[in-house]
Amino acid sequence: MSSAPRSLRPATLCVHAGTYHDPATGGACSPVFASTACAFPNPANENVYPRYFNTPNQRVIEQKLAALEQGEAAVVFGSGMAAIATLLFAHLKAGDHAVFQADLYGGTVQFVQELQRFGVRVSFARTAEEFPAGLRPETRVIYVESPSNPLLRIMDLTAIARLGRERGVLTVVDNTFATPINQNPLAVGLHAVVHSGTKYLNGHSDVNAGVVVASSAIVERTRECAVNHGGMLDAQACSLLERGLKTLALRVNQHNQNAARLAAFLAGHPAVADVLYPGLPAHPDHALASRQMRGFGGMLAFELREGRSVDALLRTFRLVMPALSLGGVESLVCVPSRTSHRNLSSEERQRAGIRDGLIRVSVGVEDIDDLIDDFASALDAAS
Ligand SMILES: Cc1ncc(COP(=O)(O)O)c(C=O)c1O
């Protein structure tokens, strides 16, 4: 494994941290260890098996992500939801209580409903100021997402970290939208970071993955639970994810720049009623985002003025693809009420503030002038 020192800067860690140096060839890339049957007994007396989360390709990802997120350790999963579900199952039991941010990725909200079938009690808070009142003696987890999907709200991570440490409650943040390039929640005191690795970490819309990064103790407890839940990532997918991660810093810097330009264009367009992007001074959390993030990310959302047709807009794009998912090199749009949050009841969507006409954009790394041209002609068609 690469002994890249942790003091290196993020772009360097993306390229070098965790690389498995192949003694047979001296190759620059980690080899793919495809075996699911590994010799036992062996000199280390270790049972190596992909579902035990201990293969060389899994370790490469874990070391790279632990270095990038400034955590002691990491564990890689077959999807973001596998990472989130396993971390929460590992740290909650019947009778415990957890407080979740009200505005979260729809799949996480559905999982919270599932958790309640196992006797875990839950409540919701909208802002960092609302969390303390939500805590009970039996509260074990505080769970936030920043920026949130799809409303791009920013949670005060320093306040959440302080609350969790004062009250002895595990704090978890979904860092999928920000990526470790734009913010490092563990560095401000959060206990655990989760990611959908399917998004920016892989970055090419061709791998499903997830990761938990935290202290060694939290990661070991999560890994013990993961062995029983089984949501592992195989060697080929780890290898693709490793390749994607090498360009994470390059890509995220371009996503940041492109999203800032597109947000400014949309905010000045007469057909657009509202733009949600934390980099815009008009965003309600702009000051907090400026303090907390190194870049504002590649995600934004907007709404059309009344009478403008969302369907006409989606039909008219030439480059931008109406699609699920996000965080890849290509620009994607979706309507969360019909996609990521469609399994929520309209009451739940209303509670979360997700209006039916909201359009979410994952701004890719294409030439920004081509993207703006595409949006300009689609907005004309929608009017
Ligand atoms: C913020 C966020 N967290 C978690 C997930 C779940 O990730 P996956 O689809 O890899 O399970 C998603 C998926 O869209 C997401 O947007």
The ligand as an ORCA input file, in Angstrom:
! r2SCAN-3c Opt
* xyz 0 1
  C     -27.096     12.691     -0.714
  C     -27.247     11.218     -1.035
  N     -26.935     10.318     -0.104
  C     -27.065      8.992     -0.334
  C     -27.543      8.523     -1.540
  C     -27.696      7.038     -1.761
  O     -26.660      6.586     -2.550
  P     -26.732      5.237     -3.461
  O     -27.714      5.508     -4.547
  O     -25.330      5.065     -3.909
  O     -27.193      4.156     -2.549
  C     -27.870      9.434     -2.550
  C     -28.383      8.966     -3.847
  O     -28.805      9.724     -4.670
  C     -27.728     10.823     -2.282
  O     -28.049     11.751     -3.203
*
